[in-house]
Amino acid sequence: ISGLRKVVPDFSKSMVISDASEDIYVEEAVRPKDAPILLIIEDNKSIRNFIKAELSSKYYVFEAADGLEGYVKAKEQLPDLIISDVMMPKIDGVELCRKLKADILTSHIPILLLTAKADDANAIIGYESGADDYVAKPFSIKVLKARVENLIKSRAQLKSRYIKEIETTQEETYPENSIDRKFLDRIVAIVDKDISNPEFDNKLLMQEIGLGKSQLYAKIKALTGQSVHEFIRTIRLKKAANLLKDKPASISEIAYATGFNSLIYFSRCFKKQFGVTPTDFAQQTTPQGDE
């Protein structure tokens, strides 16, 4: 079969329910360039290879054979989702989940735990560790695929909601995860402290926040869908919008006060974010008593 490779998994010692009696074929190299990144952490090589083969046509898939290797790769790759076994050597899945959810670099990553212990007590332990979903072995690959897709979609919906709130003058709610909320609040505070400085950029933010370029980019992109540069600009524009509502200053004064050197560029960015020019925005938000 052209463009397909046959996958013959060894289910003799696995915990996978076969969904069909016929041969399984996996389409190769058809995933989109912006496909989500998955990390599979599973000490059973047969199960790990089978899951990877089934998901590789839709996602970029990395793998790890134990909890420690998985922890290292999670921090290196910063995947969009992690599928992890619970019973593993070196670091078990529950402890791994706790460590990743407590780390600022990885706290936002959805984690799906696989376990042979299907009782409620173990499910509760898994969720209390911060796991986003829980699949009991033996599992159907169709069910696993559906759970993965749902987690990816849920993360995308949260990202859309957060960026909508960031780009408007609504009060920020940001992610429910307290670590992620504190992270974004800290970035906003850092930018706000130096907001009138047009030279404040990605490099200065990296120094203040204590993260590397790729780490900071990946974290902000994962939470907001924006690049670091775009997020800084969004913070500046939101500050400008609040100043236009609250202070009787000229538009040019507000533009320069929020770090824009060019009034034309400020107006263009402002209209793109809020849908109206700064002048129209100021008129629309003028309190009736001041008219």
N, C-alpha and C positions, 0 to 999 in steps of 0.2 A: 504494500500500500504506500504510494508515494507521499512523502512528507510526514509520515507517521512512523513511530518506532514501537515495537511490541514490548510490553512490560509484563514479565512473568514473576510476580512476587511470590516469595516463599511464606505461605500462611501456616506452616506446620507449628510454629511456636508464636504466632502473632495473636493480636487481639483485635483483628479487623474482620468485620462481616463483609463477605463478598457480595456485591450488589447484582452481579450477573454471572452466568455460567460461561459466557463466551469470553474470548480473549480480550484483554484490555489494551487499547491503543491510545497513545498520548501524542498529541500534535506538538511538533517541535518548532521553536523559534517563531511563534505567532503572537507572543505577548506584546502589548503596546509599550512604547518607549517609557511612558510614565506609569507603568504598572506598579502597584504597591510592592513593597519588599516584605517578605515573610522570613522568619527564623524558626526552624523546626529543631527542638531540643528533645532528643529521644535516644536512649541507650540501646534500644533494639534496632539493629541496622536494617532488618527486613521491613519493619514498620516505617522507619524513617525514610528509606528509599522509596517505598510505595507512596507515602504521602507526598514526597517531593515530586515524584513522577506525575501524580494526579493533579498537582497544583501548579506545576512549572509552566503550563501553557498560558496561564492567566496572571501569574505573579513571578517576581524574581525571588528565588528561594535559596536561602543559606541554611546550613545545618550544623548541628553540634551533637556530640555523642554523650555528653554528660553535663551536669548542671554548672560546673565551673567553666567549662569551655563555652557553654551557652551564655553565661554571665559576661565573659570577656567579649564574645562576638556581639552581644546585644549592645554593649557600650561602643564597640567599634563601628558597627553597621547602622545602629539606630533604626531598626526595622519599623514598618508600619503596624506589624502584628507579630506576636510570638505564640507558637503552639508548643507547649511543653508537657512532657510526661511528669508524673508526680514522683514515682519511685525511681530514683536515679542515683548513681554513685557520686561522691564528692560533695555535691549540693543537691538536695531533693527539690522537687518542683515548687513546693510550698515556700520553703526558705528562699529559693531563687526569686519567686514572685515578690516576697516581702522586700528583698534587697533591691530589686529593680524599681518597685513602686516608691521606695524611699530615696532613690537617687534622682537628683534634679535632671540628669541627662535622659533618663529612661522612664520617669514617672508617668509620662503621658501615653506610653505604649500599651495598647490592649493586650491582655494575656489570656489565652485559652488553655486550660489545664486538661490533660488526658489522664485518667486514672482507672485502675482495675478495682478500686474500692468505691463502690457506687452508693454506699449508705449515706444517710442524711448528715451524720456527724462529720464525715470526711468532706462532704460538699460544703458544709458550713465553714470548716477550717480553710478550705480553698478560697471561698469568697472573703473570709475575714483577712486573708493574706493579701487581698487586693485583686484577685483574679476577676476578670470581666465575664468569663463564661467557663463552663465545666462540662466536659463530655466523658461519659463513662465507657470503659472498655467492656466487652467488644463493641466497636462503633461501626456504623455504616459510613462509608466515604461520602455518600450523598449528604448525610446529615452533617458531617464535618465541613464539607464545602459550603453548605448553607449557613452554618454558624460563622465560618470565616467571613463570608460575604456580608452577613448582617453586621458583624463587628466593624468591618471596613466602612460600610455605609453609615453606621451610627457615628463613627469618628468623623466622617466627612460632613455629616449634618451638624455635629457639634462645632466643627471648624467654621462652617458657614454662619452659624448663629453667633459665634464669638466675634468673627470679623465684622459682621453686620453691626454688632453693638459697639465695636471699637471705632468703626467708620462713621457712626452717628454721634449725636450728642446725648444719647441715652446713658444712664448710669451703668458702668461696667458690672457684669456679673462674672464674666470669664469662666474658666473651667471649674467644675465642682471639686476637682482634686486640689486640696489646699496647697500642696507643693507647687503645682502649676500656677495657681492664683498668685501666690507670693512671688513667684518668679516673674510673672508679667507685671505685677504691681511694682516690683523693684526696678524693672526696666523703665516703666513709665516715670517713676520717681527720678531715676538717673537722667533720663532725657529732659524731664521738666526742670531739673536743677540747672541745666546748661542750655535751656531751650532757645535763648536769644543768640547763642553762638552758632553762626552758619557753618563753622568748621567742625562741629560735632558730628562724627560719622561712625561707621561700623567699627573702625579701629579703636576709637576712644571708648565706645560701648564695650568692646571686648575686654579692654583693660579694666574697666570699672566692674564688669560682671564676673571676670575671672574665667572666661571660657575661650577656647580656641575658635578660629574662624568657622571651620566646618561644623563644630559642635553647636555654636550659637545659631548658625544658619539653619541647621537641621531642627533644632528645638523650636525656634520661632516659626519656621515653615510648618512644622507638625501641628502647632497649636493654632496658628492664625491663617496659614496658607499664603503668607506674605514673606518676601525676603526681608533681611534686616533693614536694608535701606528703605524699603517701602513702609515697614512698620514704624521706623523713626519719623518718616514724613507724615504718616497717619496720626501719630501722637502730636506732632506740630500743628497739623490742620485742626484736630479736635480742640486743642488749646486755643487756637485762633477763633474757632467758632464760639467757644465759651466767652472769650474776650469780647467778641462782637455783640454777644447777647447782654453782657454784664457791664461793659465799660464804654463811656462816651468818647472813645478814641477814634482817630481816623483809620481808614483801612490800611494805608501805608505804614502807619505807626504799629499797627497790630502785626502786619506782615513781617516787619523788621524785628519786632519783639519776639516773634516765634521762629526766627532763624532763616527767613527768606530774604535773599539779597535782591531778588527781582520781583517787582510788583506784578508784572505780566505773568511770570511763572507761578507766583502764588495764586493769582486769580484763576489760572487755568487748572491748577491742581485742586483748588477749592471747589470749583464747579464740577470737576470730575468726581469728587468724593461726595459732595452734598447735593448736586443736581442744580444748583443755582449759583449765581455770582456772589461774591462777598457783599456787594452793595444790596442786592435783592435779599440776601439772608438777613442782613442787619435790619432792613425795613420790615421784613416779615416777623422778626422776633422783638421789635421795639415794644416795650410795655405800653398799653393803652394810655396810661396816665402820663407818659412822656411825650405823647403825640401832640 
